[in-house]
Amino acid sequence: LTVILPFYNELELIGQAMQSTLDLDYPHYNVIAVSDGSTDGSYEIAKQCEGDYDFGTVRVFSKPNGGKVSALNFAIGLSDGEWILSIDGDGKIDPD
């Protein structure tokens, strides 16, 4: 499973969105978060979650603004998961 989290200027909510990906009750998955040209500091907040975890890895990227589809396609190109789950930068995933 690869969880993709594209975001643009989600300073107030990106922390909770990223945390919800870390709290998933799933045996193995990777997270790819992509800032689509954010200018408000949300990339820096998301970047703090980057690293290796027991469940897999969290990688955070930044790209020039091109729209949500562009950010999704960027992340899909980096994904190695059989399944892809996408959430918005202002959303949360229930751990279960």
Residue pairs with C-beta under 8 A, 6 or more apart in sequence:
1 26
1 28
1 29
1 30
1 81
1 82
1 83
1 84
1 85
2 29
2 30
2 31
2 32
2 75
2 79
2 80
2 81
2 83
2 84
2 85
3 21
3 24
3 29
3 30
3 31
3 32
3 84
3 85
3 86
3 87
3 93
4 31
4 32
4 33
4 34
4 72
4 75
4 76
4 79
4 84
4 85
4 86
4 87
5 17
5 18
5 21
5 31
5 32
5 33
5 34
5 46
5 86
5 87
5 88
5 89
6 33
6 34
6 36
6 68
6 71
6 72
6 75
6 86
6 88
6 89
7 14
7 17
7 33
7 34
7 35
7 36
7 38
7 42
7 46
7 71
7 88
7 89
7 90
8 35
8 36
8 37
8 38
8 42
8 65
8 68
8 71
8 89
9 38
9 39
9 40
9 42
10 17
10 38
10 40
10 42
10 89
10 90
11 38
11 40
11 41
11 42
11 45
13 89
13 90
14 42
14 45
14 46
14 89
14 90
15 45
16 92
17 87
17 88
17 89
17 90
17 91
17 92
18 31
18 33
18 45
18 46
18 49
18 58
19 49
20 87
20 91
20 92
20 93
20 94
20 95
21 31
21 33
21 49
21 58
21 87
21 93
22 31
22 49
22 53
22 58
23 93
23 95
24 55
24 93
24 95
25 95
25 96
26 55
27 55
28 55
28 56
29 55
29 56
29 81
30 56
30 57
30 58
30 59
30 79
30 80
30 81
31 49
31 56
31 57
31 58
31 59
32 59
32 61
32 75
32 78
32 79
33 46
33 49
33 58
33 59
33 60
33 61
33 89
34 60
34 61
34 62
34 63
34 71
34 72
34 74
34 75
35 42
35 43
35 46
35 60
35 61
35 62
35 63
35 71
36 63
36 65
36 66
36 67
36 68
36 70
36 71
37 62
37 63
37 64
37 65
37 66
38 62
42 89
43 60
43 62
46 60
47 60
49 58
49 60
50 58
50 59
50 60
51 57
51 58
59 78
61 74
61 75
61 78
63 70
63 71
63 74
72 86
76 84
85 93
87 93
